[in-house]
Amino acid sequence: QVKSALIFAALQAHGQSVIIEKECTRNHTEDMLQQFGGDLSVDGKKITVQGPQKLSGQTVVVPGDISSA
């Protein structure tokens, strides 16, 4: 969640932002942002974002999660 917040902040910042994780975590945020037109590069634990950027809206279907019932 912290990584996602930093990535979203980097999208609005001017210039290049580099985020380095201590441990590799799931990449759901990076994948979704790229689907919405975000331009970011991931190299192992290093995420680079050039800002500011504008994303484009998309239609996303989110399946139900039976484990949350």
C-alpha positions as CSV (number, residue, x, y, z in Angstrom):
1,Q,0.0,0.0,0.0
2,V,2.8,2.4,0.7
3,K,4.5,1.5,-2.6
4,S,1.2,2.2,-4.4
5,A,0.9,5.6,-2.7
6,L,4.5,6.5,-3.7
7,I,3.8,5.5,-7.3
8,F,0.6,7.6,-7.4
9,A,2.5,10.6,-5.9
10,A,5.3,10.1,-8.5
11,L,2.7,10.3,-11.3
12,Q,1.9,13.9,-10.2
13,A,5.5,15.0,-9.4
14,H,7.6,16.9,-11.9
15,G,10.7,15.1,-13.0
16,Q,11.9,11.5,-12.4
17,S,11.0,9.6,-9.3
18,V,12.8,6.4,-8.3
19,I,11.3,4.0,-5.8
20,I,13.5,1.2,-4.4
21,E,11.8,-1.6,-2.5
22,K,13.6,-3.5,0.3
23,E,11.9,-6.7,-0.8
24,C,10.0,-7.5,-4.1
25,T,6.3,-7.2,-3.6
26,R,3.3,-7.9,-5.8
27,N,3.1,-5.8,-9.0
28,H,-0.7,-5.3,-9.3
29,T,-0.4,-1.5,-9.1
30,E,2.3,-1.3,-11.8
31,D,0.4,-3.6,-14.1
32,M,-2.9,-1.7,-13.7
33,L,-1.2,1.7,-14.2
34,Q,0.3,0.5,-17.5
35,Q,-3.1,-0.7,-18.6
36,F,-4.4,2.9,-17.9
37,G,-1.6,4.4,-20.0
38,G,1.0,5.0,-17.2
39,D,4.6,5.0,-18.3
40,L,6.8,3.4,-15.6
41,S,9.8,1.1,-15.7
42,V,10.4,-1.8,-13.3
43,D,13.8,-3.3,-12.9
44,G,13.9,-5.8,-10.1
45,K,13.3,-3.8,-6.9
46,K,13.6,-0.4,-8.7
47,I,10.6,1.5,-10.1
48,T,11.2,4.6,-12.2
49,V,8.4,7.1,-13.0
50,Q,8.7,10.2,-15.0
51,G,6.0,12.8,-14.0
52,P,3.7,14.3,-14.3
53,Q,1.5,11.9,-16.2
54,K,-2.2,11.7,-17.1
55,L,-3.9,8.3,-17.1
56,S,-6.8,7.3,-19.4
57,G,-10.0,5.7,-18.2
58,Q,-10.7,2.0,-18.9
59,T,-13.4,-0.5,-18.3
60,V,-12.3,-3.1,-15.8
61,V,-14.2,-6.2,-14.7
62,V,-13.4,-7.3,-11.2
63,P,-14.5,-10.8,-10.4
64,G,-16.1,-11.6,-7.0
65,D,-13.9,-13.1,-4.3
66,I,-15.7,-16.1,-2.6
67,S,-13.1,-16.0,0.2
68,S,-14.5,-12.5,1.3
69,A,-18.1,-13.8,1.6
